[in-house]
Amino acid sequence: MAGIEFERVFKRFPGGVTAVEDLSLAIRDGEFMIFVGPSGCGKTTALRMVAGLEEINEGEIRIGGRRVNELDAQDRDIAMVFQNYALYPHKSVRDNIAFPLRMQRMGRTEISQRVSEVATLLGIEALLERRPGELSGGQRQRVAMGRAIVRHPQVFLMDEPLSNLDAKLRIQMRVELVKLHRRLGVTTIYVTHDQTEAMTLGQRVAVLNEGRIQQVAPPRQLYLHPANLFVASFICSPPMNFVKGRLHSGGIEVGPVAFDLPAEFMGRVMPGKSDILVGLRPESLQLLPPGKAEAFMAEIEVIEQLGAESYVYVRISGVETIAFGDRPVELAGALCARVDGLLNLAVGERIALGLRPELVRLFDMESGERRLAER
């Protein structure tokens, strides 16, 4: 096993397109690192540079402390799992898993032993004599992982390996991947555009946009303390609400309502202009009894009932919203609040909403950077 280091790595394609720009990142030995971001953000290109499938224009990549820029892919001791499985359709499951070992000219007895161990680990012992065309998508993905595991590589590279599976099977495979990593402890880079995969799988998550890293942190920290507007709007669904506000001595003003915030909170606000963007996760808006001074009066426009909880989309007179993240055009300008799913609410109803101070996040109007220092 080995750590992976990117040191000021650039990748430019012909025509002047920069896919990865000044990427510096240290992935610890045995760590499960997620690369997440929208299409075209550079995450797959970064993975392919580690694999040796893309040349590096500038910078250095090291695996286990060894510079690998000039090494061929087969000399880097890595194994890849692809989105499309990349199995040989005419070979049995046994032969697909054994193939990389045969390429290394390993002995027949050791090959048989390793294949059996991997098949047992992945629960596919009964499938060894079948061909890929006789398997379900989940079974094929296990075979693809088995072919990677059997080599005992230093590093696993996974490029959206679950994206071809249905929703239920993706959840099951996520759980299995976490358990598998705990057992094997192999350094892993996992590329995905799926925020749920990123937040449930990764020990740390690197959020990329336009070829640059926006933030690297454990999932909980990304959610609670996003570094900028992009991270705040990209991580989790529904996305964070953003409204224009102003700082005052004891808190913030949002539209017609002034909210007092704890002195400890205000002491962490970094210097800057008084005009700010206020970030509010759906759970940071809470229902209050009507008549409270520190409350918005909001009209419900849409209710999404999800059982134990509901998302209500509301409009608030005098509050100016800013659109970031994915939201239907019909709901542009609406704020999303998460409420108890057992409440009997109705479209058109007016409700009072307050803020949970500990979940308020402040961002600079011009740069989009966080204005609230971490504890």
N, C-alpha and C positions, 0 to 999 in steps of 0.2 A: 504494500500500500504506500501511497505517497501524496503529499500535498501538491497543489497546482498554483502557480503564480503567473499573473499577467503583469507585465511592467511596461506601461506607456505603449500599449499595442494599438496600431492603426491598420485598417484594411480599406484600401481604395480600389474600386473597380474601374475598368476603362470607361471613359466618358466623364470622369471626375466625381463619381458617386462615392461618398465616404460611408461605408457600412458600419465601421467600428472606429471610434475616435477616442484616442488617449485613454484606453482601458487599463486601469491598474486595480488589481484585486488579488488577494491571497486567500486561497481555499485550503482549509486545514486538512491534515491527514485524517481520513475517515469521515469527513463531513459530507452531508447531503445538502448540496447547494442548488437552489433553483434560479434559473434565468427566466424572467417573465417580462412581458411587454407586448405592445400591439404588433401587428404584422409590419415587417420592415424595420423593426427597431434595432436589429443587429444581433439578436440572441443566438440564432442558428449559425450565423457566420462566425461568432465567437467560439461556439462549440466545434465547428468544423476546423477552425484554426488549431484548437487543441488536438483534434484527431489527425491533423496533417493533411486534411482534404482541401484546405485553402492556404495559400501562401500569406505570410505576414509582410506588410510593407515597411513597418517600423516597429521597434520595441522587441520585447523578448517574452517567450513563454517557457516556463520551467516546470518539469514534472519530477517530483522527488529531488529538487535542487539541481537537476540536470537540464541545461538548455536544450530545447528540442526543435528550434526553428528550422534547422537543416535536416532533421531526421525524417526518413520516410515513415508513412503511417504504420507500416508493419513493424517498425523498430521502436515504437513508443510504448508498448505494453499497455494498450488501452483496448477496451471492447465497447462497441456501439450497439444500441438498440434503437431501431428506426420505427417511424410511424407506420410503414407499410410491411413490417415484419421481415421482408427480404429473405424468405425461406426458399429453398430449392423444391419446386413442386413435385419433381420426380423422385425425390429421396424420402425415405421414411423419417419419422421424428427422431429415431435413434441416430440415423446417419446425418441428419441436419445438425444435431447437437454435437456429434463427434467430428464433424467436418474440420473445424479449426485445429483440433488435436492431430488429425491425420496430416494436415498441412505442415504441422511441426514435426512430423515423422515420429510421433510418440508410439510406444509399444502397444500392441493390441490389448494386452491384459490391463494396462493402466487406463487405456481409453475406455474399456468396458466398465471398469470400476468407477471412473469419474462420471461417466454418463449415468450410471445407476444412482450415484450419490445425488447428482443434480436433479434427476427425475423424481427421486424421493422428496427432495427439498421442495420442489415445486408441485408435487402431487400429480404428476403426469406419467406415473409408471405404467398405467394401463394403456397409454397412447403410443408407446414407443414404436410399435410396428405399423402404425397408421401413416398416411401421407397428409400433408397440409390441407389438401382439398377436402379431407374428411373431418376436419376440425372446425370448431366454432372460433369466432374472433378472439375470445378470451383464451382459449386453448392455444391458438397460434401465437399469441403474445407471450404466453408462458414458455413456449418452445423457443421463441426468439431470445427471451431472457436466459433460458437455459444454455443456449449456444454462447452467450456472452459470459455467463458465470463459469462455465466449464473450463475456461482458459486460466482462471485464477489471475486476472489482470490486476495492475496497480490502480486502474481508474475505470469507472463505468461512465459512458456518455450516453444520455437518453434524449432523443429528439422527438418530442410529442408522442410518446409510445402508446398513449391511451386514447388518442383523439378519434380513432376509428371504431371505438366501442360504444355501445349504448350507455345511457346514463346510469342504470343500475349496476352494470358490469364495471364501469369506471370507478364507482364508489368501492366496489369489492376489490378491484385491482389496486386502488390507492392504499387500502388497508394492508394488502399483501406486500406491496412494495416497502411500506414502512417496516413491517415485520422482517422482511428479507434483509433490509439494510441493517437492522439491529443485529441480525445473526451474522452477517458477513463483514460489516464494518468497512466496506470498500469506499474510497473517495468517489463521490458521484456528482456529476453535473446533469441536471434535468431541465430541459427546455420546454416551456409551455406558454400558451397565451391565456390559459384558464386560471383565473384568480383563485378559484376554490382549490385546485390542485396545488397551486403555489403556497397557499396558506396552510393546507393540511399536511403537505409532504415535507416541506423544507425545514431544516434546522436554521438556515438563514436564506434570505431571498434577496437577489439582486434585481432591482427594477430598472429596466433599460428603456430609453426613448431616443429616437434619432441617433443611434449609435453610441450614446453616452449613458453611463450609470447615473441614475438619479438618486438612489439610496440603496444601501446594503444593510440589512438588519434582520433579526428574528421576526417571524410573522406578527406576533403581538405588538412589537414596537412599531412596525410599519403601520399597523392599523391605528394605534393610539397616538403615535407621534410622527406623522408623515412629514418629510423634509420640505416638501413644496406642493404646489397645487396639482402637478401632474400625478404624483404618488397618491395624494389624498383623493383625487377623482378616479384614479385607475383601480386602486385596491378596494375590493368588495363591491357588492351589488345588493341593493341600490347604491349609487354613488353618494358621496358626501354632498350636502347642500351648501351652496355658497351665497352669501348675501353681503351687500355693502353695509359698512358700519363705521362708527367713529369711536375713538378712545376718549374717555373722560377720566377725571381724577380717580373715580372709584369703580369704573367698569366700562361698559360699552353702550353705545346707542345704536339701535337697529330700527330704522324707520321711526315710527312714533313712540317707541318704547325704550326706556333706559333700564339697563340691567346692572345692578350692583354685583360685583364679583369679589371674592375674598382677596384680602390684601396680599396674601402669599402668592396667589395667582397673578395679580397685577405686578408684583415684584419680579416676575419672570418674563414680563413683556420686554423684548429687546427694543432699543431706541429706534425711532423712525417717525414718519408722518402720522398724524392722528387718523387719517383716512385709512381704513383697513378692509380686508376681506375676512369675513367671519365664516369659518367652516363648521358645519353642524351635521354630524352623523344622524341618521333617522332616530336612533335611540337617545340622542341628546335633546330632542324635543319631547316634553312630557305634558300630558294632560293635566290641567289645573281646574279648580272650581271657578266658574265665572265671577268676575269682579276683582280678581287679583290685580294689583297695580303693575307688577312685573309680568305681564302676560300679553301675548298676541291674541287678538280675536281673528280666527281663521275660518274660512268656509271650505268644507270638504267637497272636493271635485271628483275624486276616484278613490275607491276602496279595493285593495287587493287582499282577500281573505286567505290566509295560509294555515288555518287551524288554530294553533296555540297563540299565534300572533297575526297581526294585520298591518299592512302598510297603507296609510292614508295620505293622499296627495291633497294639499290645501293651498289656497291662495290667501295672501294677507295684504290688505290695502296699505299702501305706503312703504312696503318693503321691496327693495330692488334686488332681484336675484341675478346671479351670474351663472351662465351655463358652462359646465365642465362635465366630462364623462358622458356615458350613454344614457339617454332618456328620450322617450318618444316625443316627437315634435309637439303633439297635442298637450303634453305636460310641461312644455317649456314655461318657465316662470313659476311653476308650482314647487312647493317644499314637501318633502317626504318625511313623515313621522312614523315611528314604529310604536304600536299600541297593543294592548291586550286583545287577543283575537276573540275573547268572549264578550267584549263590550258590544252593545247594540247601537252602532252608529249608522248614520244614513247619509247618502249623497245630498248635498245642499244644507246639511246641518252646520251650525256655527259652534265652534268649540274654542276654549281658551288653552293656549300652549305657552309653557314656560321653558326655560333653558336649564339643563344640568351643567353647572359651572365647570365641573371637573372634565367635561367632555367638549368644551368649547375650544376650537383651534383658530389661531389668528395667522393671517398671511399678508405679506406686503403686497400692496395694490399693483406696484410696478414690476417687481422682480418675480413675484409669486413664491418667494422663499418664506419659510416659517418665521413668525415673529415671537413665538413663545419658546423660551429656552426650556430644555428638558430638566427634570429634577436632578 
